Amino acid sequence: MDNSKSENRSPLKFFLLVYGLSIPLWIIETRIDIKGLPLDIPITDILAAFTPLIAANILVYKEEGIIGTNKLFKRILDFSRITKMIWYLPIALLPFLIYLLIYIIIHLIGLPLPIDFSIPFLSIPFLFCLFFIGAVAEETGYMGYAIDPMQEQFGALSASILMGIPWAVWHYPSIIQQGHNFIWIAWATLGTVAVRVLIVWIYNNTGESLFACILFHTLLNVGRLLFPRDGIHNPLVDYPEVHYSIMAIAAFIVVFLWGSKTLAQYRYT
């Protein structure tokens, strides 16, 4: 971590700029309604996903000039930082295990599941590319710009929560437009903060690799779209208490095993 550079960075300015860039898009979102996109995402949300990337580049350019922005973009593919190859396992498999466990729990407690469904496996390459671009746009800002100074000041877990809350709130306009109620939003907030804890955990254990965070974020989104559903049942939407509590439990286990201060000191080493 380059402490001299992270000291110059302002997470508060970053979050304010992200929201400032997003608000006009949220206003437009109330005026248009385009369906048929993956996960029923409004098109303005796709555009808003790029606001963290834009905000980070504006601030880095102001603080470090063009050299800083070039370094930030190079970090998108910084897989060379992942010196411990074993970490590709949780990056690749944890999203699958989370969704598998959600399905099993829903089945065990007797909630309705889709009966006649098809999983669009042939669309996975397209979905991967689509969500990878979206993850680049978000994580380059959150993890590429803001997380280091936040961890230095607050520690890993607190920084994860402080980042996860505005990240969750940033999704509220889309969630509200999709018709979800307050209880659904509360569960989604819990799950979103938990996901940020998992992303910071991966970041701190992969040599602060931005690519690792992007890949994990991508696979979570791809897995969400591939989760079994039909015209009647969409379990990830119908049962947020199961969906998001499993993510929260995963984050709790990570904190217990790797410690709240750094999320990188495995308890049983």
N, C-alpha and C positions, 0 to 999 in steps of 0.2 A: 504494500500500500504506500502511495506517495503522500506522506503526511503534509508536506508543504503545499501540495496542490489541493488536498481535501480541506485544509484549513481555510482556503479561499472560497470554498463552495458554500452556498446558502440553500439548504433544503427548503427553508420557508419560502424564499423567492421562487424556487422551483415549483412548489405546490401551488402558490398563488398564480404563477404563470400558466401552469397546466389548466387550472380552473378558468382563468381569464380567457384562454384560447378555446376552451370547451363550451363556455356559456352560450356564445352565439350559435353554435351547432345544436345545443339542446333546445334553444328557442325555435330554430328551423325545424327540429324534430317534431315539435308539436303541430307543425303545419303540413307535414308530409307523412305518408304512411306507405312504405314500400315493403311488401311481403316477399317471401320466397328465398331470402338469404339464409345462410347457415345459422341454425339456432334462432331463427326469426330476428336476427340482429338488424336494427334500423340502419340504413345506409349512413346516417349521420354519426352513428356509433363507430362505424368503420373509419370514418374521417377523424373522429375524436381520438381514436386509438393512437394516432400519430402525434397528438399534442405533447406527450412526455418526451418523445424524440426531439420535437421542435424546440420545446422549452429547454431541454438539456443543451442542445447545440447553441441556442442563443446565449445562454449563460456561460458556457465553456468558451465560446468565442470572445465574449466580453472579458472573461477572466484570464484566458490563456492564449487567445488569438487563434489563427488558423491551424497552428501546430497542435493545439489542444483538441480541436474538433477532429483533426485527422487521427489522433490517437484514440479518441472516443470511438470513431467508426471502425478502426482496426480491432478494437476489443470485441466486436460482434462475433468474430470468428477466432477468438483467442483459445481454441481448444488445446493449444500446447501447454496452457497452464494446468490442465488436468493431468498431473503426473501420476496420480494413483488411479489406474484404469478401473479399479473395482467400483469407483463412484459412478461409472456408466450404468451399473446395475440399478441403483435406486433411481437414477434419472429416468431410465427407460421403463423399469418395472413397477415403481411405486404408483404411477397413475393407473396402470392396469390393475394392480392389487386393490387400490382404493375402490375402483368401480366394481370389481368382482365382489368385494366385501359388501358394498352397498346392495348389490343384487341379492346376495345370499341372505343378508339381514332382512330385506324386504320380504323375501320368500319365507324365512323362518317365522316371522311374526304374523304371517298370513295376510299381508296386504295384496291387493290385486296387482298382477303383473301383465304385461302385454302377452297375448297368446299367439297371434298371427303377426309376426314382424320379420323384417329383413334388414340385415346390416349391410350398408353399402361399401363393401370391402374394396371394390374397384375404384371408388372415389378417394381412397386413402391418400394416394400421392398428391392429388389436387388439394385435399383438405390440409395435408401436412404443409404444403408450400404456402397456402393461404394463412394458416394460423402461425406459421413460422414468421412471416412478414409482420403479422400483428404483434407477436411476442417481441420481435426486434424493436418495433416502435415503442412498446411499453417499457420493456426491461432496460433498453439503452438509457432511458431517463431515470427510472427508479433505481436500478442496480448499478448502472454505469455512471450515474452522476450523484445521486442523493445518499446512497446507503453508507458509504465510507465515513463521511463526517458524522452521520447519525449514530453509527456504531461507536465511533470514538468518544462521543459525548454521553451516550445512554447505555451502551452495551448492546449485545446482539438481540436479545429477546425484546427489550423495550423498544429498540429501533424498529424491529419487525412489526410490533404492534402499532407504533406511532406512524409507520408508513402504511400499514395495512388498513387503518381506519379511513384516512382520506382516499385511499385506493378503492375501498368498498363504497364510500359515499359517492365517489365519482361515477359508480355504476347505477346509482339510484334513478336518474332520469330514465334510463333504458328499462330498468326493472318496473318502474311505475307505469311506463307506457305499455308494458306487456300485461298490465292488469293485476299485479301481485299486491297482496295486502301487507299490513304492518308486520304481522307475525312472520310472513315469508321473508320480508326484508331483514328482520332481525336475525333469522337463521342464516340468510345469505351473508350478512355482515360477519357473523361468527366464522363461517366457512372461508370467506375471502381473507380475513385476517390470518386464519390458520394456514392458508396456502402461502401467504407472504412469509410466515415463519418457516415453512418448508423450503421456500426459494432461498431465503437468507442462509438457512442451514446448508443447502447445496453449495451456495456461493462460498461460504467460509471453509468448506471442506474440499474445494476443488481449485485451490490457489486463487480464489476470487475471480473465477472464470465467468464472464458475462455470457459466453456461449452456453455454458452448462445451465444457467438460469433460463435462457431463451429456449433451449431444447426441452427442458422440463415443463415450462409453461405451454409450449406447443403441444406436447403429448397429452397434457391434461385437457386441453381444449379439443384435440382430436378424439380422445377417449370419451369425452362428454357427448360429442355428436354421434359416435358409434354405439352409445349405450342403447340397449333394446327398447323400442317404443313402437306404438302403433297409433291408429287414429283415435283410440279411446284413452290409453294410458301412456303417460310420459313420466316414469318414476322419479327422474331427477327434478321434475317440476312439481309433481303431485306430492312428494314426500320430502320436503326440504329438511325436516327434522332428522331424517335418516341420512340423507345425502351430506349435509353440512356437519352433522355431529361426527360422522366417520372421519372427515377431514380434520376436525378439531382434535379428535382422539389421536390421529396420526401425529399432529403437531405436538400434542402433550407428550407422547412417547419420545419424540425427538428431543424435546426440552429436558425430559427426565434423564435420558441416556447421554446427551452431549452437553448438558449444562446451559444455564440461561445466559451466562456472561458472554460466551463466545459461540455457543452452539457447535463447537469444534473440539471439545475435550471429552472424548468418549470415556464414560465412567468406568468401563471394565477393561481398559487397555492395560 
